[in-house]
């Protein structure tokens, strides 16, 4: 189940987001988000087996 995003502005967004959170912010599905991560268009970090996207990386992607 996807988390509910209720970010009114960028400052309300967490510093690090999960893949479902990124997908919801971008308005795309998780599979498309994973494709963006695999291609390197959207930068991510791994924490163990988990993938996280920094708010800065997401904002860079949106601005590009």
ABEGO torsion letter per residue (X at the ends): XBBBBABABAAABBABBBAAAAAAAAGBBAAAAAAAAAAGABBBBBBEABBBBBAAAAAAAAAX
